Amino acid sequence: MGLLSRTGVILAAVVATTMLARVSPLDAQLISPGKLASAHGEFEGIRQCTQCHKLRQKGPSTEKCLTCHTPLQTRIERGDGLHGAYDMEGCAKCHRDHLGREYRMMAFDTAAFAHDSIDYALVDAHADIGCRDCHTADLVAASDVRQFKSRHGALNSTFLGLEQACQSCHGGDDPHQDQFAERTCDQCHTERVWDEAPRFDHDSTDYRLTGAHRTTTCEACHPSRPIEGTNPTTVFTGLAFGRCNDCHRDSHQGSMAGACSRCHSTGGWNRINRTRFEGGFDHSTTDFDLRGAHAGATCTVCHTTRGEAPVGLRFTFTRGSAGRRYPKPVVTDCVSCHTDYHEDEFRETTGGVVCTNCHGEDGWIPTSFGPGRHASDTDFALAGRHILVACADCHDSKAGRISFRVEEAQCMSCHEDENPHANQFPGSDCAACHTVGEFANATVDHQATRFPLDGAHRDVPCAACHPVEQVNGRSVTRFTPLDTACKDCHA
């Protein structure tokens, strides 16, 4: 092109520009390719062309578009959303104008749109909902979008301004009522279903679940009640959990002091580690302190199940709401657990059958019943040789046990088999001649007999006058009857 031609083009452009500055709206219709869409209707008229167009540039200016559409400009600069994700080649590539008032400049194929292209993939339950289920005017959170779209009456048609946090859409559905203000929903929940929390790990809390607690339902520990006057909701925070009794009813009704874990474990309330229980349980925390031989007894000697109890041992159980208690003997005295070896012989004694009257907890024997008690508590005080005699020597053993009931406290009651006189003195009291100090040496007042001793008779030994005879195979000294004539001895 020659210099003249180039000069002509320049002059033509200047003339055209001057003409555009002077034309009327009617003239503009002759130049414009068509009416603007209703969204841009306010810019109708040739004097408004430079609002969107630059001179000597085909099509609208992207820079001028973003001068008005500031919410988009901000997101493009940040690389956010659909417009920020693509290399912008000009707004007119997607948004055409001059095609009439009713033309939709935002022709958006929602069915074909790949939502994961904007770093928010729709998965699980989100994949089944419609665009306008989320993109509504009420959920537009960005203030710049709300102001811009509201000013142009397009708040209901925009896809801008939503936040990705769960609460931004589901804030009204929050069942926890701000109990987890420091946590996000996706720390516990997924997009598959809202009323489950597969990502929640109870071990991350202050109370780690072990044993049977791991299979317990949440509702069993977390009650539903109003929080600060709101509607009832499941309570997850602020619950007491330091003691088992914070959740579990004390089936022992206060009879067992100390922590439940001393006997029980979370593996099961009725599963008691016998070794740990028997080796570590402090029985002094109950109403029966273990002393003496009791301290060495195994638990099952006293605590067993009904039907396997030894003689005299009974148990009580609670049922229904209180649950099953650890088998507890009904103890009123020693015979509640121990067989009365004496078979009620002491039922009539002061205080009744009280084993501790004679026995201690270190062992059944030796007993505390000695000569002193025999003198004070019975009608037969032990003296002389009787002090050295074993109980069984006087108290017969019957049916494998010793009987302490003595019908008559007479010498012959015990010494009948040892009577050297072969019933020569029926009805006589042995104590008239013998003492408990020495049975063999009798003290006899011969002067009180029918043959008083006098003269040389006083020095004669007993055996000289009292012969020894055989009676029923036994050697018996004959004392009576004897003849008392002189010739009977001095023939």
WOCORQUI-V96507 format. One record per residue. N is the residue number from 1. RES is the residue in three letters. SS is DSSP state (~ for helix, > for strand, _ for the rest). PHI is phi in whole degrees, -180 to 180 (* if undefined). OMEGA is omega in whole degrees, 0 to 359 (NA if undefined). Layout:
N,RES,SS,PHI,OMEGA  N,RES,SS,PHI,OMEGA
//
This chain:
1,MET,_,*,181  2,GLY,_,-79,182  3,LEU,~,-60,181  4,LEU,~,-64,181  5,SER,~,-63,180  6,ARG,~,-64,180  7,THR,~,-65,180  8,GLY,~,-65,179  9,VAL,~,-63,180  10,ILE,~,-63,181  11,LEU,~,-64,180  12,ALA,~,-65,179  13,ALA,~,-65,181  14,VAL,~,-65,180  15,VAL,~,-63,181  16,ALA,~,-63,180  17,THR,~,-64,179  18,THR,~,-65,179  19,MET,~,-69,179  20,LEU,~,-62,181  21,ALA,~,-73,186  22,ARG,~,-114,185  23,VAL,_,-76,178  24,SER,_,-95,177  25,PRO,~,-53,179  26,LEU,~,-64,178  27,ASP,~,-63,182  28,ALA,~,-64,181  29,GLN,~,-65,179  30,LEU,~,-75,182  31,ILE,~,-93,185  32,SER,_,-65,178  33,PRO,_,-74,179  34,GLY,_,165,181  35,LYS,_,-70,178  36,LEU,_,-74,174  37,ALA,_,-64,185  38,SER,~,-58,181  39,ALA,~,-65,181  40,HIS,~,-109,185  41,GLY,~,-58,181  42,GLU,~,-67,181  43,PHE,~,-97,180  44,GLU,_,-65,178  45,GLY,_,121,187  46,ILE,~,-66,179  47,ARG,~,-71,182  48,GLN,~,-99,186  49,CYS,~,-57,184  50,THR,~,-74,173  51,GLN,~,-67,183  52,CYS,_,-119,185  53,HIS,>,-108,169  54,LYS,_,-107,180  55,LEU,_,-62,178  56,ARG,_,60,177  57,GLN,_,-133,181  58,LYS,_,-74,177  59,GLY,_,76,181  60,PRO,>,-70,180  61,SER,_,-90,177  62,THR,~,-59,179  63,GLU,~,-60,180  64,LYS,~,-71,177  65,CYS,~,-59,184  66,LEU,~,-76,175  67,THR,~,-65,176  68,CYS,~,-88,184  69,HIS,_,-85,184  70,THR,~,-62,178  71,PRO,~,-58,178  72,LEU,~,-71,180  73,GLN,~,-57,180  74,THR,~,-62,183  75,ARG,~,-73,176  76,ILE,~,-67,179  77,GLU,~,-63,180  78,ARG,~,-86,184  79,GLY,_,77,182  80,ASP,_,-95,171  81,GLY,~,67,183  82,LEU,~,-62,184  83,HIS,~,-71,179  84,GLY,~,-80,183  85,ALA,~,-85,183  86,TYR,_,-111,175  87,ASP,_,-77,186  88,MET,_,-70,178  89,GLU,_,-107,182  90,GLY,_,125,183  91,CYS,~,-62,185  92,ALA,~,-67,179  93,LYS,~,-64,180  94,CYS,_,-111,187  95,HIS,_,-112,180  96,ARG,_,-87,179  97,ASP,_,-139,183  98,HIS,_,64,179  99,LEU,_,-115,175  100,GLY,_,108,184  101,ARG,_,-63,187  102,GLU,_,-88,183  103,TYR,_,-71,179  104,ARG,_,-89,181  105,MET,_,-68,181  106,MET,_,-101,179  107,ALA,_,-86,190  108,PHE,_,-117,180  109,ASP,_,-83,184  110,THR,_,-68,182  111,ALA,_,-70,183  112,ALA,_,-92,185  113,PHE,_,-71,177  114,ALA,_,-90,186  115,HIS,~,-66,180  116,ASP,~,-71,178  117,SER,~,-71,179  118,ILE,~,-112,176  119,ASP,_,64,173  120,TYR,_,-146,182  121,ALA,_,-75,177  122,LEU,_,-90,181  123,VAL,_,-129,177  124,ASP,~,51,185  125,ALA,~,-65,180  126,HIS,~,-67,183  127,ALA,~,-71,185  128,ASP,~,-102,182  129,ILE,_,-106,180  130,GLY,_,-83,182  131,CYS,~,-57,185  132,ARG,~,-78,171  133,ASP,~,-70,179  134,CYS,~,-109,184  135,HIS,_,-85,178  136,THR,_,-122,180  137,ALA,~,-60,183  138,ASP,~,-67,185  139,LEU,~,-96,176  140,VAL,_,-69,186  141,ALA,_,-99,184  142,ALA,_,-69,185  143,SER,~,-65,181  144,ASP,~,-67,179  145,VAL,~,-69,181  146,ARG,~,-61,181  147,GLN,~,-66,183  148,PHE,~,-65,184  149,LYS,~,-71,178  150,SER,~,-67,181  151,ARG,~,-63,182  152,HIS,_,-106,176  153,GLY,_,67,185  154,ALA,_,-122,184  155,LEU,_,-66,181  156,ASN,_,-81,185  157,SER,_,-110,184  158,THR,_,-81,172  159,PHE,_,-110,182  160,LEU,_,-93,166  161,GLY,_,93,178  162,LEU,_,-81,174  163,GLU,_,-104,184  164,GLN,_,-92,179  165,ALA,_,-66,182  166,CYS,~,-56,184  167,GLN,~,-65,182  168,SER,~,-65,177  169,CYS,~,-105,187  170,HIS,~,-105,181  171,GLY,~,-57,179  172,GLY,~,-75,180  173,ASP,~,-98,185  174,ASP,_,-65,181  175,PRO,_,-81,186  176,HIS,_,-95,175  177,GLN,_,51,173  178,ASP,_,65,175  179,GLN,_,-71,183  180,PHE,_,-119,182  181,ALA,_,-63,182  182,GLU,_,-90,183  183,ARG,_,-120,174  184,THR,_,-99,184  185,CYS,~,-59,185  186,ASP,~,-74,173  187,GLN,~,-73,180  188,CYS,_,-121,187  189,HIS,_,-103,171  190,THR,_,-118,181  191,GLU,_,-85,182  192,ARG,_,-73,179  193,VAL,_,-150,189  194,TRP,_,-79,188  195,ASP,_,-87,172  196,GLU,_,-122,182  197,ALA,_,-131,185  198,PRO,_,-66,181  199,ARG,_,-89,182  200,PHE,_,-76,178  201,ASP,_,-120,183  202,HIS,~,-63,179  203,ASP,~,-68,179  204,SER,~,-83,179  205,THR,_,-93,179  206,ASP,_,-80,180  207,TYR,_,-132,181  208,ARG,_,-80,181  209,LEU,_,-85,177  210,THR,_,-135,174  211,GLY,~,56,183  212,ALA,~,-67,178  213,HIS,~,-62,183  214,ARG,~,-72,181  215,THR,~,-105,179  216,THR,_,-78,178  217,THR,_,-69,180  218,CYS,~,-58,184  219,GLU,~,-64,181  220,ALA,~,-66,181  221,CYS,~,-111,184  222,HIS,_,-106,183  223,PRO,_,-76,176  224,SER,>,-109,179  225,ARG,>,-159,179  226,PRO,>,-65,176  227,ILE,_,-115,179  228,GLU,_,54,174  229,GLY,_,81,181  230,THR,_,-86,177  231,ASN,_,-66,181  232,PRO,>,-57,178  233,THR,>,-146,179  234,THR,>,-70,183  235,VAL,_,-92,180  236,PHE,_,-112,183  237,THR,_,-118,177  238,GLY,_,77,179  239,LEU,_,-88,177  240,ALA,_,-77,180  241,PHE,_,-145,183  242,GLY,_,-70,180  243,ARG,_,-125,178  244,CYS,~,-60,182  245,ASN,~,-68,175  246,ASP,~,-65,179  247,CYS,_,-117,187  248,HIS,_,-103,175  249,ARG,_,-71,180  250,ASP,_,-77,182  251,SER,_,-73,178  252,HIS,_,-88,176  253,GLN,_,54,175  254,GLY,_,82,183  255,SER,_,-78,179  256,MET,_,-114,180  257,ALA,_,-83,178  258,GLY,_,96,183  259,ALA,_,-74,180  260,CYS,~,-60,184  261,SER,~,-67,176  262,ARG,~,-68,180  263,CYS,_,-122,187  264,HIS,_,-103,175  265,SER,>,-137,179  266,THR,_,-74,177  267,GLY,_,-65,179  268,GLY,>,165,186  269,TRP,_,-62,182  270,ASN,_,-92,179  271,ARG,_,-95,182  272,ILE,_,-111,178  273,ASN,_,-71,187  274,ARG,~,-61,182  275,THR,~,-62,180  276,ARG,~,-68,181  277,PHE,~,-66,183  278,GLU,~,-70,182  279,GLY,~,-85,187  280,GLY,~,-124,183  281,PHE,_,-72,180  282,ASP,_,-92,184  283,HIS,~,-69,179  284,SER,~,-69,177  285,THR,~,-77,177  286,THR,_,-98,179  287,ASP,_,-84,182  288,PHE,_,-136,179  289,ASP,_,-76,181  290,LEU,_,-87,179  291,ARG,_,-132,176  292,GLY,~,58,182  293,ALA,~,-65,178  294,HIS,~,-63,183  295,ALA,~,-66,181  296,GLY,~,-95,181  297,ALA,_,-78,175  298,THR,_,-77,184  299,CYS,~,-59,186  300,THR,~,-71,175  301,VAL,~,-64,180  302,CYS,~,-106,184  303,HIS,_,-104,177  304,THR,_,-144,182  305,THR,_,-86,180  306,ARG,_,-62,183  307,GLY,_,100,177  308,GLU,_,-115,185  309,ALA,_,-74,174  310,PRO,_,-68,182  311,VAL,_,-57,176  312,GLY,_,85,183  313,LEU,_,-105,182  314,ARG,_,-126,181  315,PHE,>,-132,175  316,THR,>,-130,179  317,PHE,_,-128,171  318,THR,_,-107,182  319,ARG,_,-127,178  320,GLY,~,78,187  321,SER,~,-65,183  322,ALA,~,-80,179  323,GLY,_,81,184  324,ARG,_,-103,179  325,ARG,_,-85,173  326,TYR,_,-63,185  327,PRO,_,-50,184  328,LYS,>,-122,179  329,PRO,>,-63,173  330,VAL,_,-87,188  331,VAL,_,-111,173  332,THR,_,-115,177  333,ASP,_,-159,184  334,CYS,~,-60,185  335,VAL,~,-72,173  336,SER,~,-64,179  337,CYS,_,-113,186  338,HIS,_,-103,176  339,THR,_,-68,178  340,ASP,_,-72,183  341,TYR,_,-63,184  342,HIS,_,-92,174  343,GLU,_,51,173  344,ASP,_,66,177  345,GLU,_,-62,184  346,PHE,_,-104,180  347,ARG,_,-61,183  348,GLU,_,-90,180  349,THR,_,-76,180  350,THR,_,-61,181  351,GLY,_,87,179  352,GLY,_,77,182  353,VAL,_,-78,179  354,VAL,_,-120,185  355,CYS,~,-60,183  356,THR,~,-68,174  357,ASN,~,-62,183  358,CYS,_,-127,187  359,HIS,_,-108,175  360,GLY,>,-117,182  361,GLU,_,-84,179  362,ASP,_,-75,180  363,GLY,>,168,181  364,TRP,_,-65,178  365,ILE,_,-128,359  366,PRO,_,-72,180  367,THR,_,-94,178  368,SER,_,-89,181  369,PHE,_,-91,181  370,GLY,_,-122,180  371,PRO,~,-56,180  372,GLY,~,-65,178  373,ARG,~,-67,180  374,HIS,~,-65,180  375,ALA,~,-80,185  376,SER,~,-87,187  377,ASP,~,-104,179  378,THR,_,-127,178  379,ASP,_,-94,183  380,PHE,_,-135,178  381,ALA,_,-75,179  382,LEU,_,-85,179  383,ALA,_,-146,177  384,GLY,~,57,182  385,ARG,~,-66,180  386,HIS,~,-63,181  387,ILE,~,-65,184  388,LEU,~,-90,184  389,VAL,_,-83,177  390,ALA,_,-68,183  391,CYS,~,-56,184  392,ALA,~,-66,179  393,ASP,~,-72,179  394,CYS,~,-106,183  395,HIS,_,-99,186  396,ASP,_,-61,173  397,SER,>,-94,181  398,LYS,>,-123,179  399,ALA,_,55,175  400,GLY,_,82,179  401,ARG,>,-137,179  402,ILE,>,-90,176  403,SER,_,-97,181  404,PHE,_,-101,179  405,ARG,_,-86,180  406,VAL,_,-115,183  407,GLU,_,-70,180  408,GLU,_,-132,180  409,ALA,_,-90,178  410,GLN,_,-103,181  411,CYS,~,-57,184  412,MET,~,-70,177  413,SER,~,-63,181  414,CYS,~,-111,189  415,HIS,~,-105,182  416,GLU,~,-59,181  417,ASP,~,-75,181  418,GLU,~,-102,183  419,ASN,_,-64,182  420,PRO,_,-82,186  421,HIS,_,-100,178  422,ALA,_,51,176  423,ASN,_,59,176  424,GLN,_,-76,183  425,PHE,_,-126,180  426,PRO,_,-62,179  427,GLY,_,80,180  428,SER,_,-86,179  429,ASP,_,-91,181  430,CYS,~,-57,183  431,ALA,~,-66,178  432,ALA,~,-67,181  433,CYS,_,-123,186  434,HIS,_,-107,174  435,THR,_,-123,179  436,VAL,_,-77,179  437,GLY,_,-76,181  438,GLU,_,-155,186  439,PHE,_,-71,186  440,ALA,_,-71,181  441,ASN,_,-95,182  442,ALA,_,-91,175  443,THR,_,-109,185  444,VAL,_,-116,175  445,ASP,_,-93,183  446,HIS,~,-64,181  447,GLN,~,-71,180  448,ALA,~,-89,179  449,THR,_,-92,180  450,ARG,_,-81,175  451,PHE,_,-133,178  452,PRO,_,-62,179  453,LEU,_,-89,175  454,ASP,_,-147,179  455,GLY,~,57,182  456,ALA,~,-66,178  457,HIS,~,-58,183  458,ARG,~,-65,184  459,ASP,~,-98,181  460,VAL,_,-80,177  461,PRO,_,-68,185  462,CYS,~,-57,186  463,ALA,~,-67,180  464,ALA,~,-70,180  465,CYS,~,-107,184  466,HIS,_,-109,183  467,PRO,_,-77,176  468,VAL,>,-100,182  469,GLU,>,-124,175  470,GLN,>,-97,179  471,VAL,>,-124,180  472,ASN,_,52,177  473,GLY,_,81,180  474,ARG,>,-118,176  475,SER,>,-84,185  476,VAL,>,-126,175  477,THR,>,-77,184  478,ARG,_,-85,176  479,PHE,_,-111,181  480,THR,_,-155,353  481,PRO,_,-82,175  482,LEU,_,-129,175  483,ASP,_,-77,185  484,THR,_,-111,178  485,ALA,_,-73,183  486,CYS,~,-59,184  487,LYS,~,-67,180  488,ASP,~,-68,178  489,CYS,~,-111,186  490,HIS,_,-113,181  491,ALA,_,-63,NA
//
